[in-house]
Amino acid sequence: MDIRPLRTEDLPAVLDLTIDVFRPFYEDSFRPVVGDPVFMNRHGDWKEDYRRHLSAVHDPEHGRFAAVARVDEQVAGYIGWITQDAERHGEVDILAVAARHRRLGVGQALVEHAVTHMRAAGMAVVSIGTGGDDFHSPARALYESLGFTPFPNVNYTKAL
């Protein structure tokens, strides 16, 4: 496995990976729970939202960094993180690993890569957020295994 900074030419593969990874969450988990009115308002165009998000995920001049993990010359996963120098706070913004590369250490290696960079940049604290639903349970297990402390949070949404 090779981990390196995200390059512009990686973006199509990273977008495809993101859509494959998060489709089950949006379509099979979130949408059925909140219903169509809330889903359409909050995430009805989630694929395009990711396209926009990923176009700026690696912008070092603005404290945004991203790296890809490659296995056999293909993107196996990626991570994006943000540094806030004044607060000495880093945050993992996004992490995605292709299904065929899960449980092989790719996610762990990516998080450790980002944390190492944040530590070197002078961050004193690193945060990472994820969902409390079944879809996100592997992510929670990974973050806890890496020493992150969970704090429960509940988000309510209602269609008017």
SEGU-551582 format. One record per residue: x, y, z of N, C-alpha, C in turn; residue in one letter. Coordinates in steps of 0.02 Angstrom, whole numbers, plus 32768, in hexadecimal, padded with zeros to 4 digits. Layout:
# residues N
<n.c1:X; n.c2:Y; n.c3:Z; ca.c1:X; ca.c2:Y; ca.c3:Z; c.c1:X; c.c2:Y; c.c3:Z; code:a>
...
# end
This chain:
# residues 160
<n.c1:802B; n.c2:7FC5; n.c3:8000; ca.c1:8000; ca.c2:8000; ca.c3:8000; c.c1:802D; c.c2:803E; c.c3:8000; code:m>
<n.c1:801A; n.c2:806E; n.c3:7FD7; ca.c1:803D; ca.c2:80AD; ca.c3:7FD2; c.c1:800C; c.c2:80E4; c.c3:7FE4; code:d>
<n.c1:8020; n.c2:8110; n.c3:8012; ca.c1:7FF7; ca.c2:814A; ca.c3:8024; c.c1:801C; c.c2:8188; c.c3:800E; code:i>
<n.c1:7FF9; n.c2:81B2; n.c3:7FE9; ca.c1:8017; ca.c2:81F0; ca.c3:7FD0; c.c1:7FE3; c.c2:8227; c.c3:7FCC; code:r>
<n.c1:7FF8; n.c2:8266; n.c3:7FC6; ca.c1:7FC7; ca.c2:829C; ca.c3:7FC0; c.c1:7F99; c.c2:8292; c.c3:7F84; code:p>
<n.c1:7F5B; n.c2:82A6; n.c3:7F8C; ca.c1:7F2A; ca.c2:82A3; ca.c3:7F56; c.c1:7F41; c.c2:82D0; c.c3:7F1D; code:l>
<n.c1:7F39; n.c2:82B8; n.c3:7EE1; ca.c1:7F48; ca.c2:82DE; ca.c3:7EA5; c.c1:7F08; c.c2:82EA; c.c3:7E7E; code:r>
<n.c1:7F08; n.c2:831D; n.c3:7E55; ca.c1:7ECC; ca.c2:832D; ca.c3:7E2D; c.c1:7EB6; c.c2:82F1; c.c3:7E04; code:t>
<n.c1:7EE5; n.c2:82CC; n.c3:7DE9; ca.c1:7ED2; ca.c2:8293; ca.c3:7DBF; c.c1:7EB2; c.c2:825A; c.c3:7DE8; code:e>
<n.c1:7EB7; n.c2:825C; n.c3:7E2A; ca.c1:7E97; ca.c2:822A; ca.c3:7E55; c.c1:7E4C; c.c2:8238; c.c3:7E5E; code:d>
<n.c1:7E37; n.c2:8275; n.c3:7E51; ca.c1:7DF3; ca.c2:8289; ca.c3:7E63; c.c1:7DBC; c.c2:825E; c.c3:7E44; code:l>
<n.c1:7DBF; n.c2:824B; n.c3:7E04; ca.c1:7D88; ca.c2:8220; ca.c3:7DEB; c.c1:7D83; c.c2:81DE; c.c3:7E11; code:p>
<n.c1:7DBB; n.c2:81BE; n.c3:7E1F; ca.c1:7DBA; ca.c2:817E; ca.c3:7E44; c.c1:7DA2; c.c2:8189; c.c3:7E8B; code:a>
<n.c1:7DB7; n.c2:81C0; n.c3:7EAA; ca.c1:7DA3; ca.c2:81D0; ca.c3:7EEE; c.c1:7D58; c.c2:81DE; c.c3:7EF1; code:v>
<n.c1:7D3D; n.c2:8202; n.c3:7EC0; ca.c1:7CF5; ca.c2:820F; ca.c3:7EBE; c.c1:7CCE; c.c2:81CE; c.c3:7EB5; code:l>
<n.c1:7CE4; n.c2:81A3; n.c3:7E87; ca.c1:7CC2; ca.c2:8163; ca.c3:7E7D; c.c1:7CC4; c.c2:813A; c.c3:7EBE; code:d>
<n.c1:7CFD; n.c2:8138; n.c3:7EDF; ca.c1:7D03; ca.c2:8114; ca.c3:7F1E; c.c1:7CD4; c.c2:8131; c.c3:7F52; code:l>
<n.c1:7CD1; n.c2:8173; n.c3:7F58; ca.c1:7CA6; ca.c2:8193; ca.c3:7F88; c.c1:7C5D; c.c2:8182; c.c3:7F7D; code:t>
<n.c1:7C47; n.c2:8183; n.c3:7F3F; ca.c1:7C02; ca.c2:8173; ca.c3:7F2F; c.c1:7BF4; c.c2:812A; c.c3:7F3F; code:i>
<n.c1:7C22; n.c2:80FD; n.c3:7F2E; ca.c1:7C18; ca.c2:80B6; ca.c3:7F3F; c.c1:7C15; c.c2:80AA; c.c3:7F8A; code:d>
<n.c1:7C41; n.c2:80CC; n.c3:7FB0; ca.c1:7C44; ca.c2:80C2; ca.c3:7FF8; c.c1:7C06; c.c2:80DE; c.c3:801B; code:v>
<n.c1:7BF1; n.c2:811A; n.c3:8008; ca.c1:7BBD; ca.c2:813B; ca.c3:802E; c.c1:7B76; c.c2:8132; c.c3:8012; code:f>
<n.c1:7B6E; n.c2:8114; n.c3:7FD7; ca.c1:7B2B; ca.c2:8106; ca.c3:7FBC; c.c1:7B01; c.c2:80DF; c.c3:7FEE; code:r>
<n.c1:7B1A; n.c2:80A8; n.c3:800B; ca.c1:7AEF; ca.c2:8083; ca.c3:803A; c.c1:7AD9; c.c2:80AD; c.c3:8076; code:p>
<n.c1:7B03; n.c2:80DB; n.c3:808D; ca.c1:7AED; ca.c2:8106; ca.c3:80C4; c.c1:7AB4; c.c2:8133; c.c3:80AE; code:f>
<n.c1:7ABE; n.c2:8159; n.c3:8079; ca.c1:7A8A; ca.c2:8189; ca.c3:8065; c.c1:7A4A; c.c2:8167; c.c3:804E; code:y>
<n.c1:7A50; n.c2:8133; n.c3:8025; ca.c1:7A15; ca.c2:8116; ca.c3:8006; c.c1:79F3; c.c2:80E0; c.c3:8032; code:e>
<n.c1:7A1B; n.c2:80BB; n.c3:8058; ca.c1:79FF; ca.c2:8082; ca.c3:807E; c.c1:79F9; c.c2:808F; c.c3:80C8; code:d>
<n.c1:7A1B; n.c2:80C1; n.c3:80E1; ca.c1:7A1A; ca.c2:80CE; ca.c3:8129; c.c1:79F7; c.c2:8111; c.c3:8138; code:s>
<n.c1:7A15; n.c2:8147; n.c3:8121; ca.c1:79FC; ca.c2:818A; ca.c3:8132; c.c1:79B7; c.c2:8197; c.c3:8114; code:f>
<n.c1:79AF; n.c2:818C; n.c3:80D3; ca.c1:7970; ca.c2:819C; ca.c3:80B1; c.c1:7934; c.c2:8178; c.c3:80D0; code:r>
<n.c1:7937; n.c2:8136; n.c3:80DC; ca.c1:78FE; ca.c2:8115; ca.c3:80FA; c.c1:78ED; c.c2:812E; c.c3:8140; code:p>
<n.c1:791E; n.c2:8143; n.c3:8166; ca.c1:7912; ca.c2:8159; ca.c3:81AB; c.c1:78F2; c.c2:819E; c.c3:81AC; code:v>
<n.c1:790C; n.c2:81CD; n.c3:8185; ca.c1:78F3; ca.c2:8212; ca.c3:8189; c.c1:78BB; c.c2:8220; c.c3:8159; code:v>
<n.c1:78B0; n.c2:81F7; n.c3:8126; ca.c1:787C; ca.c2:8202; ca.c3:80F5; c.c1:7893; c.c2:822F; c.c3:80BC; code:g>
<n.c1:786D; n.c2:822D; n.c3:8086; ca.c1:7881; ca.c2:8252; ca.c3:804A; c.c1:7883; c.c2:829E; c.c3:8052; code:d>
<n.c1:7854; n.c2:82BE; n.c3:8074; ca.c1:7859; ca.c2:8308; ca.c3:8079; c.c1:789A; c.c2:831E; c.c3:809A; code:p>
<n.c1:78AE; n.c2:82FF; n.c3:80D1; ca.c1:78EC; ca.c2:8312; ca.c3:80F3; c.c1:7928; c.c2:82FD; c.c3:80C8; code:v>
<n.c1:7926; n.c2:82C0; n.c3:80AE; ca.c1:795D; ca.c2:82A9; ca.c3:8084; c.c1:796A; c.c2:82D8; c.c3:804A; code:f>
<n.c1:7935; n.c2:82EA; n.c3:8027; ca.c1:793D; ca.c2:8315; ca.c3:7FEC; c.c1:7958; c.c2:835A; c.c3:7FFF; code:m>
<n.c1:7943; n.c2:8374; n.c3:8037; ca.c1:795B; ca.c2:83B5; ca.c3:804E; c.c1:79A3; c.c2:83B3; c.c3:8064; code:n>
<n.c1:79B5; n.c2:8380; n.c3:808A; ca.c1:79F7; ca.c2:837D; ca.c3:80A8; c.c1:7A2B; c.c2:835D; c.c3:807B; code:r>
<n.c1:7A18; n.c2:8327; n.c3:8058; ca.c1:7A4A; ca.c2:8302; ca.c3:8031; c.c1:7A2F; c.c2:82E7; c.c3:7FEF; code:h>
<n.c1:79FD; n.c2:8308; n.c3:7FD3; ca.c1:79DF; ca.c2:82F1; ca.c3:7F95; c.c1:7A10; c.c2:82F0; c.c3:7F5A; code:g>
<n.c1:7A44; n.c2:8319; n.c3:7F5E; ca.c1:7A75; ca.c2:831B; ca.c3:7F28; c.c1:7ABA; c.c2:8308; c.c3:7F44; code:d>
<n.c1:7ABB; n.c2:82D3; n.c3:7F6D; ca.c1:7AF7; ca.c2:82C1; ca.c3:7F92; c.c1:7B33; c.c2:82B1; c.c3:7F65; code:w>
<n.c1:7B27; n.c2:8295; n.c3:7F2B; ca.c1:7B5F; ca.c2:8286; ca.c3:7EFE; c.c1:7B80; c.c2:82C7; c.c3:7EE6; code:k>
<n.c1:7B58; n.c2:82F7; n.c3:7ED4; ca.c1:7B74; ca.c2:8338; ca.c3:7EBE; c.c1:7B94; c.c2:835D; c.c3:7EF9; code:e>
<n.c1:7B77; n.c2:8355; n.c3:7F35; ca.c1:7B95; ca.c2:8373; ca.c3:7F70; c.c1:7BDC; c.c2:8358; c.c3:7F7A; code:d>
<n.c1:7BE5; n.c2:8317; n.c3:7F71; ca.c1:7C28; ca.c2:82FA; ca.c3:7F76; c.c1:7C56; c.c2:8313; c.c3:7F3F; code:y>
<n.c1:7C3C; n.c2:831A; n.c3:7F03; ca.c1:7C66; ca.c2:8333; ca.c3:7ECC; c.c1:7C81; c.c2:8378; c.c3:7EDE; code:r>
<n.c1:7C56; n.c2:83A3; n.c3:7EF8; ca.c1:7C6C; ca.c2:83E6; ca.c3:7F0D; c.c1:7C9D; c.c2:83E2; c.c3:7F47; code:r>
<n.c1:7C8E; n.c2:83BA; n.c3:7F78; ca.c1:7CB8; ca.c2:83B3; ca.c3:7FB2; c.c1:7CFE; c.c2:839B; c.c3:7F9F; code:h>
<n.c1:7D01; n.c2:8368; n.c3:7F75; ca.c1:7D41; ca.c2:834B; ca.c3:7F63; c.c1:7D6B; c.c2:8379; c.c3:7F38; code:l>
<n.c1:7D4C; n.c2:83A7; n.c3:7F15; ca.c1:7D73; ca.c2:83D6; ca.c3:7EEC; c.c1:7D9F; c.c2:8403; c.c3:7F17; code:s>
<n.c1:7D8F; n.c2:8409; n.c3:7F58; ca.c1:7DB6; ca.c2:8433; ca.c3:7F85; c.c1:7DD2; c.c2:840D; c.c3:7FC0; code:a>
<n.c1:7DD1; n.c2:83CB; n.c3:7FBD; ca.c1:7DE6; ca.c2:83A3; ca.c3:7FF7; c.c1:7E31; c.c2:83A9; c.c3:8003; code:v>
<n.c1:7E58; n.c2:83B7; n.c3:7FCF; ca.c1:7EA0; ca.c2:83BF; ca.c3:7FD6; c.c1:7EB2; c.c2:8406; c.c3:7FC1; code:h>
<n.c1:7EB7; n.c2:8432; n.c3:7FF2; ca.c1:7EC6; ca.c2:8479; ca.c3:7FE6; c.c1:7EF4; c.c2:8490; c.c3:801F; code:d>
<n.c1:7F34; n.c2:847C; n.c3:801C; ca.c1:7F62; ca.c2:848A; ca.c3:8053; c.c1:7F66; c.c2:84D3; c.c3:8068; code:p>
<n.c1:7F5E; n.c2:8501; n.c3:8038; ca.c1:7F61; ca.c2:8548; ca.c3:804A; c.c1:7F2A; c.c2:855C; c.c3:807A; code:e>
<n.c1:7EF5; n.c2:8535; n.c3:807D; ca.c1:7EBD; ca.c2:8543; ca.c3:80AA; c.c1:7EB6; c.c2:850E; c.c3:80E0; code:h>
<n.c1:7EEC; n.c2:84EA; n.c3:80EE; ca.c1:7EEB; ca.c2:84BA; ca.c3:8125; c.c1:7EC4; c.c2:847A; c.c3:8117; code:g>
<n.c1:7EBA; n.c2:8469; n.c3:80D8; ca.c1:7E95; ca.c2:842D; ca.c3:80C5; c.c1:7EC5; c.c2:83FE; c.c3:80A0; code:r>
<n.c1:7EC8; n.c2:83C0; n.c3:80B7; ca.c1:7EF7; ca.c2:8390; ca.c3:809C; c.c1:7ED3; c.c2:834E; c.c3:808D; code:f>
<n.c1:7EED; n.c2:8329; n.c3:805D; ca.c1:7ED0; ca.c2:82E8; ca.c3:804D; c.c1:7F07; c.c2:82BA; c.c3:8034; code:a>
<n.c1:7EFE; n.c2:827A; n.c3:8041; ca.c1:7F2D; ca.c2:8247; ca.c3:802B; c.c1:7F05; c.c2:820B; c.c3:8012; code:a>
<n.c1:7F23; n.c2:81E8; n.c3:7FE3; ca.c1:7F05; ca.c2:81AB; ca.c3:7FC8; c.c1:7F31; c.c2:8170; c.c3:7FDA; code:v>
<n.c1:7F11; n.c2:8137; n.c3:7FE6; ca.c1:7F35; ca.c2:80F8; ca.c3:7FEE; c.c1:7F2A; c.c2:80D1; c.c3:7FAE; code:a>
<n.c1:7F61; n.c2:80BB; n.c3:7F91; ca.c1:7F5E; ca.c2:8096; ca.c3:7F52; c.c1:7F77; c.c2:804F; c.c3:7F5E; code:r>
<n.c1:7F52; n.c2:8020; n.c3:7F42; ca.c1:7F65; ca.c2:7FD9; ca.c3:7F44; c.c1:7F60; c.c2:7FC0; c.c3:7EFC; code:v>
<n.c1:7F95; n.c2:7FA3; n.c3:7EE5; ca.c1:7F96; ca.c2:7F8A; ca.c3:7EA0; c.c1:7F83; c.c2:7FC0; c.c3:7E6E; code:d>
<n.c1:7F9F; n.c2:7FFC; n.c3:7E79; ca.c1:7F95; ca.c2:8035; ca.c3:7E4B; c.c1:7F4D; c.c2:8050; c.c3:7E49; code:e>
<n.c1:7F23; n.c2:803B; n.c3:7E79; ca.c1:7EDF; ca.c2:8054; ca.c3:7E7B; c.c1:7ED2; c.c2:8075; c.c3:7EBF; code:q>
<n.c1:7EA6; n.c2:80A7; n.c3:7EBF; ca.c1:7E94; ca.c2:80C8; ca.c3:7EFD; c.c1:7E6B; c.c2:8098; c.c3:7F28; code:v>
<n.c1:7E86; n.c2:8087; n.c3:7F62; ca.c1:7E65; ca.c2:805A; ca.c3:7F91; c.c1:7E3E; c.c2:8080; c.c3:7FC5; code:a>
<n.c1:7E52; n.c2:80BF; n.c3:7FD0; ca.c1:7E30; ca.c2:80E9; ca.c3:8001; c.c1:7E51; c.c2:812E; c.c3:8002; code:g>
<n.c1:7E32; n.c2:815B; n.c3:8027; ca.c1:7E4E; ca.c2:819E; ca.c3:802E; c.c1:7E36; c.c2:81BD; c.c3:806E; code:y>
<n.c1:7E59; n.c2:81F2; n.c3:8082; ca.c1:7E48; ca.c2:8217; ca.c3:80BE; c.c1:7E53; c.c2:8261; c.c3:80B1; code:i>
<n.c1:7E27; n.c2:828A; n.c3:80CE; ca.c1:7E30; ca.c2:82D2; ca.c3:80CC; c.c1:7E30; c.c2:82EC; c.c3:8113; code:g>
<n.c1:7E5A; n.c2:831E; n.c3:8120; ca.c1:7E5C; ca.c2:833B; ca.c3:8163; c.c1:7E68; c.c2:8386; c.c3:815F; code:w>
<n.c1:7E56; n.c2:83A7; n.c3:8195; ca.c1:7E59; ca.c2:83F0; ca.c3:819A; c.c1:7E83; c.c2:8401; c.c3:81D7; code:i>
<n.c1:7EAE; n.c2:8434; n.c3:81CF; ca.c1:7ED3; ca.c2:844C; ca.c3:8209; c.c1:7EBE; c.c2:8494; c.c3:8217; code:t>
<n.c1:7EB5; n.c2:84A2; n.c3:8257; ca.c1:7EA3; ca.c2:84E5; ca.c3:826E; c.c1:7EDB; c.c2:84FB; c.c3:829C; code:q>
<n.c1:7F0A; n.c2:851F; n.c3:827F; ca.c1:7F48; ca.c2:8530; ca.c3:82A2; c.c1:7F3C; c.c2:8557; c.c3:82E2; code:d>
<n.c1:7F11; n.c2:8589; n.c3:82E1; ca.c1:7F06; ca.c2:85B3; ca.c3:831C; c.c1:7EED; c.c2:858A; c.c3:8358; code:a>
<n.c1:7EC3; n.c2:8559; n.c3:834A; ca.c1:7EA7; ca.c2:852F; ca.c3:8380; c.c1:7ED3; c.c2:84F1; c.c3:838D; code:e>
<n.c1:7F04; n.c2:84E5; n.c3:8362; ca.c1:7F2E; ca.c2:84A9; ca.c3:8365; c.c1:7F01; c.c2:846B; c.c3:8364; code:r>
<n.c1:7ECF; n.c2:846E; n.c3:8338; ca.c1:7E9D; ca.c2:8438; ca.c3:8333; c.c1:7E9C; c.c2:841E; c.c3:82EC; code:h>
<n.c1:7E9F; n.c2:83DC; n.c3:82E6; ca.c1:7E98; ca.c2:83BC; ca.c3:82A5; c.c1:7E59; c.c2:8393; c.c3:82A4; code:g>
<n.c1:7E3D; n.c2:838A; n.c3:8269; ca.c1:7DFF; ca.c2:8365; ca.c3:8263; c.c1:7E02; c.c2:8339; c.c3:8225; code:e>
<n.c1:7DF3; n.c2:82F9; n.c3:822D; ca.c1:7DEA; ca.c2:82CF; ca.c3:81F3; c.c1:7DA7; c.c2:82E0; c.c3:81D5; code:v>
<n.c1:7DA8; n.c2:82F6; n.c3:8197; ca.c1:7D6D; ca.c2:830E; ca.c3:8174; c.c1:7D48; c.c2:82D6; c.c3:8151; code:d>
<n.c1:7D6D; n.c2:82A8; n.c3:8133; ca.c1:7D4D; ca.c2:8271; ca.c3:810E; c.c1:7D7E; c.c2:8237; c.c3:8109; code:i>
<n.c1:7D63; n.c2:81FC; n.c3:810C; ca.c1:7D8A; ca.c2:81BE; ca.c3:8104; c.c1:7D5E; c.c2:818C; c.c3:80DE; code:l>
<n.c1:7D7A; n.c2:816E; n.c3:80AB; ca.c1:7D55; ca.c2:813B; ca.c3:8086; c.c1:7D86; c.c2:8106; c.c3:806E; code:a>
<n.c1:7D71; n.c2:80C7; n.c3:8075; ca.c1:7D9A; ca.c2:808E; ca.c3:805F; c.c1:7D6D; c.c2:8062; c.c3:8033; code:v>
<n.c1:7D87; n.c2:804E; n.c3:7FF9; ca.c1:7D62; ca.c2:8022; ca.c3:7FCC; c.c1:7D51; c.c2:7FE1; c.c3:7FEF; code:a>
<n.c1:7D17; n.c2:7FC6; n.c3:7FE0; ca.c1:7CFF; ca.c2:7F89; ca.c3:8001; c.c1:7D32; c.c2:7F51; c.c3:7FFF; code:a>
<n.c1:7D52; n.c2:7F46; n.c3:7FC7; ca.c1:7D80; ca.c2:7F0E; ca.c3:7FC0; c.c1:7DC1; c.c2:7F17; c.c3:7FE8; code:r>
<n.c1:7DCC; n.c2:7F54; n.c3:8002; ca.c1:7E08; ca.c2:7F62; ca.c3:8028; c.c1:7DFB; c.c2:7F6C; c.c3:8073; code:h>
<n.c1:7DBD; n.c2:7F63; n.c3:8087; ca.c1:7DAC; ca.c2:7F6C; ca.c3:80CE; c.c1:7DC6; c.c2:7F32; c.c3:80F8; code:r>
<n.c1:7DD4; n.c2:7F41; n.c3:8136; ca.c1:7DEC; ca.c2:7F10; ca.c3:8168; c.c1:7E32; c.c2:7EF6; c.c3:8155; code:r>
<n.c1:7E56; n.c2:7F1E; n.c3:812E; ca.c1:7E9A; ca.c2:7F0C; ca.c3:811A; c.c1:7ECD; c.c2:7F3F; c.c3:8132; code:l>
<n.c1:7EB6; n.c2:7F6E; n.c3:815C; ca.c1:7EE2; ca.c2:7FA1; ca.c3:8178; c.c1:7EE7; c.c2:7FE1; c.c3:8151; code:g>
<n.c1:7EC1; n.c2:7FE8; n.c3:811B; ca.c1:7EC5; ca.c2:8025; ca.c3:80F2; c.c1:7EAA; c.c2:8061; c.c3:8119; code:v>
<n.c1:7E70; n.c2:805A; n.c3:8138; ca.c1:7E53; ca.c2:8091; ca.c3:815F; c.c1:7E80; c.c2:80A5; c.c3:8198; code:g>
<n.c1:7E9A; n.c2:8074; n.c3:81BC; ca.c1:7EC8; ca.c2:8083; ca.c3:81F3; c.c1:7F05; c.c2:80A8; c.c3:81DA; code:q>
<n.c1:7F23; n.c2:8090; n.c3:81A4; ca.c1:7F5F; ca.c2:80B1; ca.c3:8189; c.c1:7F50; c.c2:80F8; c.c3:8174; code:a>
<n.c1:7F16; n.c2:8104; n.c3:8157; ca.c1:7F04; ca.c2:8148; ca.c3:8142; c.c1:7EFB; c.c2:8176; c.c3:817E; code:l>
<n.c1:7ED8; n.c2:815F; n.c3:81B1; ca.c1:7ECE; ca.c2:8188; ca.c3:81ED; c.c1:7F12; c.c2:8197; c.c3:820D; code:v>
<n.c1:7F3B; n.c2:8164; n.c3:8214; ca.c1:7F7D; ca.c2:816F; ca.c3:8232; c.c1:7FA7; c.c2:819F; c.c3:8209; code:e>
<n.c1:7FA1; n.c2:819B; n.c3:81C7; ca.c1:7FC5; ca.c2:81C9; ca.c3:819B; c.c1:7FAF; c.c2:8211; c.c3:81A8; code:h>
<n.c1:7F6E; n.c2:821C; n.c3:81AA; ca.c1:7F54; ca.c2:825F; ca.c3:81B6; c.c1:7F67; c.c2:8279; c.c3:81FC; code:a>
<n.c1:7F62; n.c2:824E; n.c3:822E; ca.c1:7F73; ca.c2:8262; ca.c3:8272; c.c1:7FBD; c.c2:8275; c.c3:8276; code:v>
<n.c1:7FE7; n.c2:824F; n.c3:8256; ca.c1:8030; ca.c2:825E; ca.c3:8255; c.c1:803C; c.c2:82A3; c.c3:8237; code:t>
<n.c1:8019; n.c2:82B2; n.c3:8200; ca.c1:8021; ca.c2:82F4; ca.c3:81E1; c.c1:8006; c.c2:832C; c.c3:820D; code:h>
<n.c1:7FCE; n.c2:831E; n.c3:822E; ca.c1:7FB2; ca.c2:8352; ca.c3:825A; c.c1:7FE0; c.c2:835E; c.c3:8296; code:m>
<n.c1:7FFB; n.c2:832A; n.c3:82B1; ca.c1:802A; ca.c2:8331; ca.c3:82E9; c.c1:8067; c.c2:835A; c.c3:82D3; code:r>
<n.c1:8082; n.c2:834B; n.c3:8299; ca.c1:80BC; ca.c2:836F; ca.c3:827E; c.c1:80AC; c.c2:83B8; c.c3:8270; code:a>
<n.c1:806C; n.c2:83C6; n.c3:8262; ca.c1:8057; ca.c2:840B; ca.c3:8255; c.c1:8048; c.c2:8431; c.c3:8295; code:a>
<n.c1:8051; n.c2:8411; n.c3:82CF; ca.c1:8048; ca.c2:8433; ca.c3:830F; c.c1:8003; c.c2:842D; c.c3:832E; code:g>
<n.c1:7FD9; n.c2:8401; n.c3:8313; ca.c1:7F97; ca.c2:83F9; ca.c3:8330; c.c1:7F9E; c.c2:83D6; c.c3:8374; code:m>
<n.c1:7F75; n.c2:83EA; n.c3:83A5; ca.c1:7F77; ca.c2:83CC; ca.c3:83E7; c.c1:7F3D; c.c2:839B; c.c3:83F1; code:a>
<n.c1:7F09; n.c2:83A3; n.c3:83C9; ca.c1:7ECD; ca.c2:8379; ca.c3:83CF; c.c1:7EB5; c.c2:8368; c.c3:8388; code:v>
<n.c1:7E9D; n.c2:832B; n.c3:8380; ca.c1:7E80; ca.c2:8316; ca.c3:8340; c.c1:7E3A; c.c2:82FC; c.c3:834E; code:v>
<n.c1:7E0B; n.c2:8311; n.c3:8325; ca.c1:7DC6; ca.c2:82FA; ca.c3:832A; c.c1:7DB3; c.c2:82D4; c.c3:82EB; code:s>
<n.c1:7D83; n.c2:82A8; n.c3:82F3; ca.c1:7D66; ca.c2:8284; ca.c3:82BA; c.c1:7D1E; c.c2:8275; c.c3:82CC; code:i>
<n.c1:7CF2; n.c2:827F; n.c3:829D; ca.c1:7CAB; ca.c2:8273; ca.c3:82AA; c.c1:7C91; c.c2:823C; c.c3:827C; code:g>
<n.c1:7C5D; n.c2:821A; n.c3:8293; ca.c1:7C3D; ca.c2:81E7; ca.c3:826A; c.c1:7BF6; c.c2:81DD; c.c3:8284; code:t>
<n.c1:7BD0; n.c2:81B6; n.c3:8261; ca.c1:7B8B; ca.c2:81AA; ca.c3:8274; c.c1:7B84; c.c2:8175; c.c3:82A9; code:g>
<n.c1:7B4B; n.c2:8176; n.c3:82CB; ca.c1:7B3D; ca.c2:8145; ca.c3:82FF; c.c1:7B14; c.c2:810B; c.c3:82E6; code:g>
<n.c1:7B06; n.c2:8109; n.c3:82A5; ca.c1:7ADD; ca.c2:80D5; ca.c3:8287; c.c1:7B06; c.c2:8097; c.c3:8278; code:d>
<n.c1:7AE5; n.c2:8061; n.c3:8264; ca.c1:7B07; ca.c2:8022; ca.c3:8254; c.c1:7B3A; c.c2:802A; c.c3:821C; code:d>
<n.c1:7B2A; n.c2:8053; n.c3:81EA; ca.c1:7B57; ca.c2:805C; ca.c3:81B1; c.c1:7B9C; c.c2:8073; c.c3:81C9; code:f>
<n.c1:7B9E; n.c2:809E; n.c3:81FB; ca.c1:7BDC; ca.c2:80BC; ca.c3:8212; c.c1:7BFE; c.c2:8094; c.c3:824B; code:h>
<n.c1:7BE3; n.c2:805B; n.c3:825F; ca.c1:7C01; ca.c2:8036; ca.c3:8296; c.c1:7C48; c.c2:8020; c.c3:8288; code:s>
<n.c1:7C5B; n.c2:800C; n.c3:824C; ca.c1:7CA2; ca.c2:7FFC; ca.c3:8240; c.c1:7CD0; c.c2:8039; c.c3:824A; code:p>
<n.c1:7CB8; n.c2:8073; n.c3:8236; ca.c1:7CE0; ca.c2:80B0; ca.c3:8240; c.c1:7CE9; c.c2:80BE; c.c3:828A; code:a>
<n.c1:7CB4; n.c2:80B8; n.c3:82B1; ca.c1:7CB9; ca.c2:80C3; ca.c3:82F9; c.c1:7CEB; c.c2:8093; c.c3:8318; code:r>
<n.c1:7CE8; n.c2:8054; n.c3:8304; ca.c1:7D17; ca.c2:8022; ca.c3:831E; c.c1:7D5F; c.c2:8034; c.c3:830D; code:a>
<n.c1:7D6B; n.c2:804A; n.c3:82D0; ca.c1:7DAE; ca.c2:805E; ca.c3:82BB; c.c1:7DC6; c.c2:8099; c.c3:82E6; code:l>
<n.c1:7D9E; n.c2:80CD; n.c3:82EC; ca.c1:7DB4; ca.c2:8109; ca.c3:8310; c.c1:7DC1; c.c2:80F9; c.c3:835A; code:y>
<n.c1:7D97; n.c2:80D1; n.c3:8378; ca.c1:7DA2; ca.c2:80BE; ca.c3:83BE; c.c1:7DE2; c.c2:8094; c.c3:83C5; code:e>
<n.c1:7DEF; n.c2:8068; n.c3:8394; ca.c1:7E2C; ca.c2:803F; ca.c3:8397; c.c1:7E6B; c.c2:806A; c.c3:8391; code:s>
<n.c1:7E64; n.c2:80A5; n.c3:8374; ca.c1:7E9D; ca.c2:80D3; ca.c3:836C; c.c1:7EA1; c.c2:8105; c.c3:83A6; code:l>
<n.c1:7E78; n.c2:80FC; n.c3:83D9; ca.c1:7E7D; ca.c2:8125; ca.c3:8415; c.c1:7E51; c.c2:8163; c.c3:8416; code:g>
<n.c1:7E26; n.c2:816B; n.c3:83E5; ca.c1:7DF7; ca.c2:81A4; ca.c3:83E6; c.c1:7DC1; c.c2:8196; c.c3:8419; code:f>
<n.c1:7DAC; n.c2:81C9; n.c3:843D; ca.c1:7D79; ca.c2:81C3; ca.c3:8470; c.c1:7D36; c.c2:81D8; c.c3:8453; code:t>
<n.c1:7D04; n.c2:81AC; n.c3:8453; ca.c1:7CC2; ca.c2:81BF; ca.c3:8438; c.c1:7C9C; c.c2:81EA; c.c3:846A; code:p>
<n.c1:7C74; n.c2:8217; n.c3:844F; ca.c1:7C46; ca.c2:823E; ca.c3:8477; c.c1:7C03; c.c2:823D; c.c3:8452; code:f>
<n.c1:7BCF; n.c2:8221; n.c3:8472; ca.c1:7B8F; ca.c2:821B; ca.c3:8450; c.c1:7B72; c.c2:825F; c.c3:843D; code:p>
<n.c1:7B53; n.c2:8260; n.c3:8403; ca.c1:7B33; ca.c2:829D; ca.c3:83E9; c.c1:7AF4; c.c2:8287; c.c3:83C4; code:n>
<n.c1:7ABF; n.c2:82AB; n.c3:83CB; ca.c1:7A81; ca.c2:829B; ca.c3:83A9; c.c1:7A6D; c.c2:82D7; c.c3:837F; code:v>
<n.c1:7A5B; n.c2:82CA; n.c3:8340; ca.c1:7A47; ca.c2:82FE; ca.c3:8312; c.c1:79FF; c.c2:82F0; c.c3:82FE; code:n>
<n.c1:79D3; n.c2:8320; n.c3:8307; ca.c1:798D; ca.c2:8318; ca.c3:82F6; c.c1:797C; c.c2:8342; c.c3:82B9; code:y>
<n.c1:7953; n.c2:8327; n.c3:828D; ca.c1:793C; ca.c2:834B; ca.c3:8251; c.c1:78F2; c.c2:833E; c.c3:824A; code:t>
<n.c1:78CD; n.c2:8371; n.c3:8233; ca.c1:7885; ca.c2:836A; ca.c3:822B; c.c1:786F; c.c2:8390; c.c3:81EC; code:k>
<n.c1:7847; n.c2:836F; n.c3:81C4; ca.c1:7829; ca.c2:8391; ca.c3:818A; c.c1:77F1; c.c2:83BE; c.c3:81A2; code:a>
<n.c1:77EC; n.c2:83F8; n.c3:8185; ca.c1:77B8; ca.c2:8428; ca.c3:8198; c.c1:777E; c.c2:8428; c.c3:8167; code:l>
# end
